[in-house]
């Protein structure tokens, strides 16, 4: 399983594209397992000059590298108090998206880009 059935991308008011679900998702469910493309820290300055700057995750045990999540992984929108969280699985080279609340069919699935729900650190964009 790479993702639950019923995920889709559509317009999210004020955010552009976002990931939504057409079925209810229970708290604790794995929504998606996203393989990643790892980009070494030596290439990070190049990424900062491209559109990919807004789509990468910090990566590695020391968070010095970065990764682009495949699947829907780099499309999930930010929310201060999201309904899902992401887990970096360094060994498997995946980013796992997990529901931290019950999510109703038709709702957008959101993440806090800083990793912890409620983290109010300033965003980079």
N, C-alpha and C positions, 0 to 999 in steps of 0.2 A: 504494500500500500504506500503510495506516495502522497495521496490526498483523499480526503473524504469526498463522496459523491455530492454534487450540488454546489461546488464552489464556482463562482463566476466573477468576471470583471465587468464593472459598469461605472458610469459617472457617479462621483460622490460630491455632493454640493460643497463648493468652495475648496475642494481638494484635488480635483481632476479625477483620474481613475482610482478605483478602490476595489478591494476584494469583498465579496458578499457571499452569503450562503442561502440556498433555496430550501434548506431543511434545518430543523432545530439541531443545535449542537450542545451536548451536555458539558458542564464544567469538568475539566480533567481530560477531555478527549483530545487526541492528537489530530489536528486539523490538516496539517501538511508536513511532509518531510522533504525539505528542499536540498538537493545537491548543490554544492557551491563550486565556483571557480575561484581558486586562491590566487591573490595578487601579492607578490612579495613587497615588503616595505620600500625596497629600492625603486619600485615602479609607482608608488603612491603619488609622488609629485606629478606624474603624467596624468593620473586619474583626476587630480584636482583641476586640470585644464580641460576636462571633458564633461559631457552631460552625465556620465556615470558617477560623478562626484556626489550626486544626491541619492544614489541607489546602493552604495556599498555598506557593508557591515565591517566593523573592526574585527580582526580575526587573530587566532593563535593564543597560546597560553599567556603571553604578555600583551596581547592586543596590539602588536606592532605591525602586523600585516593587515590585509583587508580581503574581503571576499564578496563576490557578486552571487546572490542567491538566485538559483534557477527556479522553474515553476512559477508560482505567483509570489515567491518570497520577497522580491524587491518592490512589489506593488502595494503591499499592505500600508495603510496610512497611519500616521501618528495620532495618538490621543493621550491626554494626560492620565486619564483613568480608563485604560483600554479593557477590552473583553478577552484579549489573548496575550500571550507572552511568547518570546522566542528564546530558544535554548541552543547555544552553540555546541555542537558535538564535534569537537576537534578531531577525535580519532576516526569517526565515520565520515568526516568532511560533509556534514549536513547542518542545516539550521532547521530545527524542529519548531513548528508553530503549535501551541497548546492553548486550549480554551481555559481561561481562569474564572470565567463566569458562564452561566447558561446563556446561549446566544440563540435568539429566535430566528426562524426562517425569514429571510428578507433583510436581516440586519447586516450592516457592514462589520467586518472583522478588523479590529484595530490593534495596534501595538504601541507601547511607549518606546520610542526610539532609543531612549537611554537605558532600557532593559528592566527597569523597576517601575511598576505602576505608581503613579504619584510623583515621580521624579520630575522636578520643575526646572532642571538645568536648561540653559538656553540652547535652542536648536541652531545648527550651523547654516541654515538657509532662511 
